[in-house]
Amino acid sequence: MDSDTATLIGLLLSDGSVYFDKSKRTFCVQLTSKSESLRECFKTLMKSCFGAKSFYEPDCKNGVSVRVFSKRIASRLFEMSPTFRKLPCNSKPRCNIHSCIKCSPVSDKNGVEWPPCIIPEDILRNTSLASAFVRGYASGDGSVYWNERHAVRQIEIACFHPTLKRQIASCIALLGIRCRTLDKGVVISSKSELLKFSSMVGFLPESTVCDSRSRWLGAPKNSVLRLALH
């Protein structure tokens, strides 16, 4: 595995999915993002990692999706994680039998069953790959929280899946960055740890703030992080 593949896995486990499309009768690899530049980054990674050539961009309710229909690519991705579904097994949209290559749910402390998605072992053992993965994941589901009045600054990486959340924290710890796990995800606090994140990981240059409630809407996440630090 190389860094591009690790970054792509991070994007897919945050804002992506791999599933069987009944209408096309084949597998679909998809990234949904309001950021056009991040969708273009996904295309570039799919081309370099798997030689993808054809992309489809239908309008979706919560953004725009970039889709690649390929059983070959889906099969290779399923070799790295048995599923890319992050929602609880019983949540909507309901899981179909082709979302996981093997139906072996994991239960959290409340008894809720989740699909068995994982971060590939190669990433969990290698600092360079771990950095690339976290960069990809945070570019999709990460944000910079900054409260000037109370001098609070932190990076929040959203993740509710129990196994995935624990493994994300392990990747961050492998890089020597302290973090905390909460119900809603992983948090990196304090200026010293954010400086480490900024220098060792950061966000993809194409990753921008997409929250319409934020005053930084449209700004690169790396720029917001630099402002928060300085």
Secondary structure as GFF3:
##gff-version 3
##sequence-region A 1 230
A	DSSP	alpha_helix	3	15	.	.	.	ID=ss1
A	DSSP	beta_strand	16	21	.	.	.	ID=ss2
A	DSSP	beta_strand	26	33	.	.	.	ID=ss3
A	DSSP	alpha_helix	36	50	.	.	.	ID=ss4
A	DSSP	beta_strand	59	60	.	.	.	ID=ss5
A	DSSP	beta_strand	63	69	.	.	.	ID=ss6
A	DSSP	alpha_helix	71	78	.	.	.	ID=ss7
A	DSSP	beta_strand	106	107	.	.	.	ID=ss8
A	DSSP	beta_strand	113	114	.	.	.	ID=ss9
A	DSSP	alpha_helix	121	125	.	.	.	ID=ss10
A	DSSP	alpha_helix	127	141	.	.	.	ID=ss11
A	DSSP	beta_strand	142	147	.	.	.	ID=ss12
A	DSSP	beta_strand	152	158	.	.	.	ID=ss13
A	DSSP	alpha_helix	162	174	.	.	.	ID=ss14
A	DSSP	beta_strand	180	182	.	.	.	ID=ss15
A	DSSP	beta_strand	185	189	.	.	.	ID=ss16
A	DSSP	alpha_helix	191	200	.	.	.	ID=ss17
A	DSSP	alpha_helix	221	229	.	.	.	ID=ss18
###
